[in-house]
Each structure stands twice: as C-alpha cells, then as structure tokens.
C-alpha cells in the first residue's frame, strides 16, 4: 500500500522511545491522518515504528508549533500492525505477496528488509500468526506485533 495523501490529509507526529541501541532510528514518526468529527483524526497509513497504533484508529492530537502531536487513541479500528524484518531483502516481494493473499496491506520502509503490515479485522488472525511463526522458524524474518487488539502484544 502506498498512501497518496489528499488535500484533506494532515501530518501527525508520534513521539518514539529509542532503546539502548538507538532503535527505532528516529525519535518521532510522522503519520498521515484525516480530520474527523469533534476535532479527532483517523490514522490513514500503517505506522512503521509507533507502538499500539493501527490503520483506521481514531486518535486525539494537540496542535503544537504548526503540527499535530499524537495524544491518545480514542477508538480502535480493529486493525493490527505488524513489523517484519526480512533477512534476505530479495524476499521482500514474496513476503508482501504471501500476506496480501491473506488480505493484509503492506508498506516498505527506507530500512532494507523492513516492511509493516496492516491486518484488517476481517483477516483470520490464526492464518496470519501461522505464517508469521512459519517464516520465523524458517529464519526468513523476525517480527514484532506492534498493535494487535484482542491478542497478546509484544512490548518494547
């Protein structure tokens, strides 16, 4: 998936905590959001590094120096956000296709081998989890569950 922002889209910044190794590679992530009712926003791209956020979530943000800063999630969309780091960059298209066959959208990072996945609520979680575990067991990728409503989530 590649977001093609419209004139209705605005940017929202999400503060990120870096670990002792400097991951994620930035202290803020910029997300496309769409203004909704009551001064709220709907997340309109898959977060790469933010924890506990997913495509379609409705969030509150505060204006600060000409930008919107994420404050909190107001309403969950039911979507999940996963991160995959493929050990062989040449396998990225194959991984994207395998998850797309399950109904997942994806975006590629500027970091070689890193992709993020959106798992819609209509996609069977057991099938996604099976594929995640299979790829990890085959040493094709490592993965993180960044936002998985209703399921166990790994925390940073």
Helices and strands as residue ranges (DSSP letters): E 9-15, E 28-35, G 37-39, E 41-43, E 58-64, E 67-75, E 80-86, G 89-91, H 92-100, E 105-108, E 114-119, H 125-137, E 141-148
